[in-house]
Amino acid sequence: GADSWEFTFKAERFQFQALKLPAAMGMEDDERDDEGKTLERIYLLEQAVNTMERLFAIFLQIHLSRKWETEEITRMTEWLQR
């Protein structure tokens, strides 16, 4: 879709590889100036980074809770065995 993101994520280093951003919003490439394209790309990159940071914060909250060993490991094991 128009708001589709594709990337490979290396968890060991918490880094993106081959990040493909969504299509530019609103205008065709030939209608937009270089500064506008650059600013939009920066905005989209910031969105990707912010999303991963929020997901990591959620992961840490779960991982550091008491539920990690009592519930989450069991759920992950069951998921991996499917």
GROMACS elastic network, one bead per residue, 0.5 to 0.9 nm:
[ bonds ]
;  ai    aj funct       b0    kb
    1     4     6  0.52116   500
    1     5     6  0.89386   500
    1    22     6  0.82064   500
    1    23     6  0.88316   500
    2    22     6  0.61232   500
    2    23     6  0.59991   500
    2    24     6  0.84193   500
    2    25     6  0.82758   500
    3    21     6  0.83464   500
    3    22     6  0.51352   500
    3    23     6  0.71031   500
    4    20     6  0.85436   500
    4    21     6  0.72645   500
    4    22     6  0.51425   500
    4    23     6  0.79078   500
    5    19     6  0.75667   500
    5    20     6  0.59245   500
    5    21     6  0.53863   500
    5    22     6  0.56033   500
    5    48     6  0.85011   500
    6    18     6  0.78259   500
    6    19     6  0.58747   500
    6    20     6  0.50103   500
    6    21     6  0.68966   500
    6    22     6  0.83174   500
    7    16     6  0.66203   500
    7    17     6  0.61992   500
    7    18     6  0.54023   500
    7    20     6  0.60557   500
    7    21     6  0.85762   500
    8    15     6  0.85212   500
    8    16     6  0.58942   500
    8    17     6  0.50492   500
    8    18     6  0.60011   500
    8    19     6  0.68031   500
    9    13     6  0.88567   500
    9    14     6  0.70083   500
    9    15     6  0.58033   500
    9    17     6  0.59941   500
    9    18     6  0.85565   500
    9    19     6  0.87113   500
   10    13     6  0.58992   500
   10    14     6  0.56108   500
   10    15     6  0.53334   500
   10    16     6  0.63698   500
   10    17     6  0.73054   500
   11    15     6  0.67746   500
   11    16     6  0.88407   500
   12    15     6  0.80212   500
   13    16     6  0.89400   500
   16    19     6  0.63226   500
   16    49     6  0.89113   500
   19    45     6  0.88970   500
   19    48     6  0.89768   500
   21    24     6  0.84542   500
   21    41     6  0.79205   500
   21    44     6  0.67923   500
   21    45     6  0.75889   500
   21    48     6  0.85633   500
   22    25     6  0.84045   500
   22    44     6  0.78566   500
   24    27     6  0.72238   500
   24    28     6  0.78743   500
   24    29     6  0.79831   500
   24    37     6  0.79277   500
   24    40     6  0.75032   500
   24    41     6  0.82150   500
   25    28     6  0.84088   500
   25    40     6  0.84288   500
   27    30     6  0.81267   500
   27    31     6  0.61179   500
   27    32     6  0.65629   500
   28    31     6  0.54143   500
   28    32     6  0.68123   500
   29    32     6  0.55389   500
   29    33     6  0.82111   500
   29    37     6  0.82166   500
   30    33     6  0.78045   500
   32    35     6  0.82984   500
   32    36     6  0.63216   500
   32    37     6  0.66213   500
   33    36     6  0.53407   500
   33    37     6  0.63826   500
   33    38     6  0.87533   500
   34    37     6  0.51040   500
   34    38     6  0.61257   500
   34    39     6  0.85979   500
   35    38     6  0.50894   500
   35    39     6  0.61065   500
   35    40     6  0.85479   500
   36    39     6  0.51564   500
   36    40     6  0.61068   500
   36    41     6  0.85365   500
   37    40     6  0.51988   500
   37    41     6  0.61407   500
   37    42     6  0.86631   500
   38    41     6  0.51016   500
   38    42     6  0.62081   500
   38    43     6  0.86281   500
   39    42     6  0.51030   500
   39    43     6  0.61858   500
   39    44     6  0.86948   500
   40    43     6  0.50010   500
   40    44     6  0.62122   500
   40    45     6  0.86086   500
   41    44     6  0.51056   500
   41    45     6  0.61356   500
   41    46     6  0.85579   500
   42    45     6  0.50917   500
   42    46     6  0.61330   500
   42    47     6  0.86274   500
   43    46     6  0.51029   500
   43    47     6  0.62753   500
   43    48     6  0.88288   500
   44    48     6  0.63713   500
   44    49     6  0.87769   500
   45    48     6  0.51218   500
   45    49     6  0.63088   500
   45    50     6  0.85903   500
   46    49     6  0.51194   500
   46    50     6  0.59704   500
   46    51     6  0.84516   500
   47    50     6  0.51252   500
   47    51     6  0.60459   500
   47    52     6  0.86371   500
   48    51     6  0.52278   500
   48    52     6  0.63444   500
   48    53     6  0.86902   500
   49    52     6  0.52251   500
   49    53     6  0.61637   500
   49    54     6  0.86896   500
   50    53     6  0.50417   500
   50    54     6  0.61951   500
   50    55     6  0.86244   500
   51    54     6  0.51688   500
   51    55     6  0.62116   500
   51    56     6  0.85977   500
   52    55     6  0.50190   500
   52    56     6  0.60464   500
   52    57     6  0.85502   500
   53    56     6  0.50573   500
   53    57     6  0.61697   500
   53    58     6  0.86980   500
   54    57     6  0.50514   500
   54    58     6  0.63035   500
   54    59     6  0.86350   500
   55    58     6  0.51185   500
   55    59     6  0.61921   500
   55    60     6  0.86834   500
   56    60     6  0.61320   500
   56    61     6  0.85543   500
   57    60     6  0.51036   500
   57    61     6  0.61616   500
   57    62     6  0.87219   500
   58    61     6  0.50865   500
   58    62     6  0.63557   500
   58    63     6  0.85251   500
   59    62     6  0.52438   500
   59    63     6  0.58884   500
   59    64     6  0.84709   500
   60    64     6  0.58396   500
   60    65     6  0.83110   500
   61    64     6  0.55390   500
   61    65     6  0.62914   500
   62    65     6  0.52223   500
   62    66     6  0.80862   500
   62    67     6  0.69479   500
   62    68     6  0.60899   500
   62    72     6  0.81007   500
   63    66     6  0.80507   500
   63    67     6  0.77885   500
   63    68     6  0.52279   500
   63    69     6  0.84036   500
   63    72     6  0.82612   500
   64    67     6  0.82834   500
   64    68     6  0.68845   500
   65    68     6  0.57828   500
   65    69     6  0.84818   500
   66    69     6  0.65450   500
   66    70     6  0.69158   500
   66    71     6  0.86228   500
   67    70     6  0.50404   500
   67    71     6  0.52326   500
   67    72     6  0.63761   500
   67    73     6  0.87681   500
   68    71     6  0.57525   500
   68    73     6  0.62046   500
   68    74     6  0.88397   500
   69    72     6  0.61538   500
   69    73     6  0.55862   500
   69    74     6  0.76485   500
   70    73     6  0.69938   500
   70    74     6  0.71926   500
   71    74     6  0.54533   500
   71    75     6  0.62663   500
   71    76     6  0.88137   500
   72    76     6  0.60931   500
   72    77     6  0.84857   500
   73    76     6  0.51421   500
   73    77     6  0.60659   500
   73    78     6  0.85834   500
   74    77     6  0.51303   500
   74    78     6  0.61928   500
   74    79     6  0.85881   500
   75    78     6  0.51868   500
   75    79     6  0.61544   500
   75    80     6  0.86690   500
   76    80     6  0.61022   500
   76    81     6  0.86170   500
   77    80     6  0.51531   500
   77    81     6  0.62750   500
   77    82     6  0.89843   500
   78    81     6  0.52033   500
   78    82     6  0.66661   500
   79    82     6  0.55084   500
